[in-house]
């Protein structure tokens, strides 16, 4: 038996109320691509599944007043279908498009990817590189939180009982800025990251970096920021030697584990390679934005 | 545990059933509705054998709860061919022998149909990546990919208006 009860509320308030009355034995159910597997194999037990996919605010994407508001339960495939988001934040979109398979992308959500809190989650580094925020609803109302504050460990978030991530807020990119996400997996598709790297780069009129954010997946218990990469980049033209410093910074920031997908040594080395390449791609995209 | 009553549309026909809250769409399709064309390969969303279209999107029915499809539109492999006529994909799979044991085939056909519905002229790379969630143990994928590409080419030819070709 996977779940004793299933409800599909139509509002955030109703969803929060259901979670509160379930007293910790209820679970938010969006795409279900992690949750249903965990219920099947007993890793998670749920008395109540709160299906949030009938809550319009959590399933839509809007671009107004310079902000993309992305419903936390919306499937990843719809990110790619949103031309404005694809144009503004190609790194976020390409990250979401790497999650699982076509079938998984038809269900998996940014909210689920974040709250499942795998260190290898693909969408998280790209969202953090964009300095995304999220709206969290709970028994005490709504609050806006940097996405960076949500994952606190493998499988663990900072969300309090009864809280749901409702939507993600991604601002329009700065002028002459662009992002990118790259991932290394054992197979050519449909696998979990050995390393993921996101970069968001801003340039001035002379092509010098004015701001940078670099994040890594799968090389630490949670997504990993690389502030030393940003320090190496800001104020400089991003040439081969600067990219080498970015790679070194990424290697230094990584603290991966050995597992069947990769060794510490391999992951550390690949973290450097991908951080450098993602930075170069973001730089080229930013240059193209003139 | 309360059974749930679900009204939905399956292969263009209204359908109703009772299900447990935790029952998956795959379980209900096969065990209650007798639609056994959709296959169970892994029940973890990894193999794609259970692929169906839900509101036009290809998904794994093992990861959808039957209770969710209230008011939705479901298309399974049984609905691919209107009575008496194979879908061009099915026809091409036969001509090109793009199956052996056939267990992956319903899922592959559903996923391929979803691709061609969106992208009538996919490249080989696009076909391979789109079908990455559908595992086949028998064919090595080559004939499958060729059959999908050939179907796309032939559907494009038939879609050309009269006199468009020299």
Interface residues (C-beta under 8 A of the other chain):
Chain A: X1 X2 X3 X4 X5 X6 X8 X29 X31 X32 X33 X36 X37 X39 X40 X49 X51 X53 X75 X77 X100 X101 X102 X103 X104 X106 X107 X188 X189 X190
Chain B: X1 X2 X4 X20 X21 X22 X24 X43 X44 X45 X46 X48 X51 X54 X57 X58 X59 X60 X62 X63 X64 X65 X67 X68 X70 X111 X114 X115 X128 X129 X130 X131 X132 X133 X134
